Every structure is written in structure tokens, then in C-alpha cells.
Amino acid sequence: MERKIITTGDGSKTIQLVDWNEQYHSIHGAIQEAKHVFLTNFLKFKQQSEQCTIFEMGFGTGLNAFLTSQVAKEKELKVKYHSLEAYPVQLSEIKELNYREILQDSLDEFTQLHTSKWDEPTLINPFFQLKKIQQTLEVWENRENYYDFIFYDAFGPRVQPHLWTTAIFEKIYSVTKCGGVFLTYCAKGQVRRDLESVGYKISRLPGPPGKREMLMGVKPIK
Ligand SMILES: C[S@@+](CC[C@H](N)C(=O)[O-])C[C@H]1O[C@@H](n2cnc3c(N)ncnc32)[C@H](O)[C@@H]1O
């Protein structure tokens, strides 16, 4: 599939899958979208606890992981971050992205995120532990009630409908802690209804620039 590096509305780059007309991030702003959908809501809804566990669906360019590692360090929050990726991005493409420059990554933690070993927990900074898991979501499994946050960042249902089914959401729901929070940029009505049908209490939140809404789900405390 043809892949292109493009510049988005806020000046940050992303990868475009030309045949699917789909991007790793919003064309209105890659960094802006990642901060709005995941980081702002993470900071808003996190509980006071020793350590926070996050599951990300789709490591991709590592942008969400990078922003989370920076926030963890800045706010001194201990984060254990598990990120699933079936088709890792080539290092040659990663080098073309401009997140390091924009986000002033003097310690080059962005490169460390990418060169860390798959399937092994790695401390990127004293507050952020990353485990990249190379597997498809369809076969991945984890302990129930494990994650405080789910960053659901799969390609959209238009191009990968099999990653937006109730069977997949049941799996994600079971690994979410009671009181845990599910976040996605997607606001499709069918996705909202399917997330509700597996048990999440769903709210529509204002979306990032270029998108009216996004979804947040909470797994009720029994
Ligand atoms: C929207 S991109 C993720 C963007 C990423 N969060 C970032 O910050 O750059 C979706 C990712 O899901 C991965 N993916 C696609 N199908 C998958 C599957 N079945 N299981 C696991 N990962 C998959 C893709 O390779 C891609 O990296």
C-alpha cells in the first residue's frame, strides 16, 4: 500500500495510507488531535493513585506514547503504558516525522520509544514504562480489570470495520478496570451504541478541531 508523509494543519507530520485515503492522525493537526483526544482527557479523568495503567490500540508513529511520556515526567505521574501494534512503522519513516523538534525532545526519548524492544517493559524516563506488544488485536489477550485508561486509536471503521465490533469491544471492556476510562476520536452512532451494549457508560465530548465530537466511556463500578 502506498504510504506518504504529509504535513497536517498544526505543522506536525503524519503518515497517509494513500489507497485508503486514511491517516494515522487528523489532517487538521496530528499533535493537536492526540493532545485533545487522549492527553487532556487522561489528565482530567485520572484518579489519584500510585500508578496508572494505559492500553493503547495502535502504537503507530508513537506520538500518543511520546506525549504521555512527556506528561508523566512533567507531572510526576507513574504510568505503565502497553501499546499494541501489528504492523510497526519503519524507522526510516519515523525519522521523517517532526515531533522531536516541535515537542523539544532534547533527551531523544522519541527515538528510545521506537528502538525499545518489543514485548519487553522499558523505562523511557523515571515515570514512564513502555511495553510495545507486537500482535494483532484479534489474538491479543490480557488479564481482566487491568487498565485505568484505554486509548482506542485504531484506523477508522470505514477502513477497518473488524476492529470496531461488539466482539472486540467486549474484549477491551473486560481488560478495563471498574471505573476505568475508554477514549476514542471516533464519534459514529453505531460505535457509540456498540460500546454501550458491552457495558460502558458513554459520553460525547467535544472533538478536536475539524471534528464535532469524540467518545468517552466509563466502566461502571459494581
Ligand atoms: C491510527 S493508527 C495509530 C496511531 C498511533 N496511535 C500514533 O500515535 O501514531 C492505527 C494503528 O493500528 C495498527 N493496526 C492495524 N490493524 C491492527 C490490528 N489488527 N491489530 C493491531 N494493530 C493494528 C496500524 O498498523 C496502525 O499503526
The ligand as an SDF file (V2000), in Angstrom:
LIG
                    3D

 27 29  0  0  0  0  0  0  0  0999 V2000
   -4.4830    5.2670   13.6230 C   0  0  0  0  0  0  0  0  0  0  0  0
   -3.0280    4.3330   13.6490 S   0  0  0  0  0  0  0  0  0  0  0  0
   -2.3990    4.5680   15.2820 C   0  0  0  0  0  0  0  0  0  0  0  0
   -1.7750    5.9190   15.5040 C   0  0  0  0  0  0  0  0  0  0  0  0
   -0.9040    5.9120   16.7310 C   0  0  0  0  0  0  0  0  0  0  0  0
   -1.6600    5.8070   17.9490 N   0  0  0  0  0  0  0  0  0  0  0  0
    0.0260    7.1020   16.7490 C   0  0  0  0  0  0  0  0  0  0  0  0
    0.0800    7.8290   17.7800 O   0  0  0  0  0  0  0  0  0  0  0  0
    0.7140    7.2920   15.7590 O   0  0  0  0  0  0  0  0  0  0  0  0
   -3.6620    2.6690   13.7870 C   0  0  0  0  0  0  0  0  0  0  0  0
   -2.5760    1.6360   14.0460 C   0  0  0  0  0  0  0  0  0  0  0  0
   -3.1810    0.3550   14.2190 O   0  0  0  0  0  0  0  0  0  0  0  0
   -2.3390   -0.6430   13.6480 C   0  0  0  0  0  0  0  0  0  0  0  0
   -3.1650   -1.8280   13.3370 N   0  0  0  0  0  0  0  0  0  0  0  0
   -3.9400   -2.0400   12.2440 C   0  0  0  0  0  0  0  0  0  0  0  0
   -4.5890   -3.2160   12.3390 N   0  0  0  0  0  0  0  0  0  0  0  0
   -4.2080   -3.7580   13.5320 C   0  0  0  0  0  0  0  0  0  0  0  0
   -4.5730   -4.9500   14.2080 C   0  0  0  0  0  0  0  0  0  0  0  0
   -5.4350   -5.8160   13.6850 N   0  0  0  0  0  0  0  0  0  0  0  0
   -4.0130   -5.2080   15.4130 N   0  0  0  0  0  0  0  0  0  0  0  0
   -3.1070   -4.3210   15.9620 C   0  0  0  0  0  0  0  0  0  0  0  0
   -2.7320   -3.1780   15.3530 N   0  0  0  0  0  0  0  0  0  0  0  0
   -3.2920   -2.8880   14.1580 C   0  0  0  0  0  0  0  0  0  0  0  0
   -1.8060    0.0550   12.4040 C   0  0  0  0  0  0  0  0  0  0  0  0
   -0.6320   -0.5760   11.9290 O   0  0  0  0  0  0  0  0  0  0  0  0
   -1.5840    1.4770   12.9040 C   0  0  0  0  0  0  0  0  0  0  0  0
   -0.2840    1.6520   13.3740 O   0  0  0  0  0  0  0  0  0  0  0  0
  1  2  1  0
  2  3  1  0
  2 10  1  0
  3  4  1  0
  4  5  1  0
  5  6  1  0
  5  7  1  0
  7  8  2  0
  7  9  1  0
 10 11  1  0
 11 12  1  0
 11 26  1  0
 12 13  1  0
 13 14  1  0
 13 24  1  0
 14 15  1  0
 14 23  1  0
 15 16  2  0
 16 17  1  0
 17 18  1  0
 17 23  2  0
 18 19  1  0
 18 20  2  0
 20 21  1  0
 21 22  2  0
 22 23  1  0
 24 25  1  0
 24 26  1  0
 26 27  1  0
M  CHG  2   2   1   9  -1
M  END
$$$$
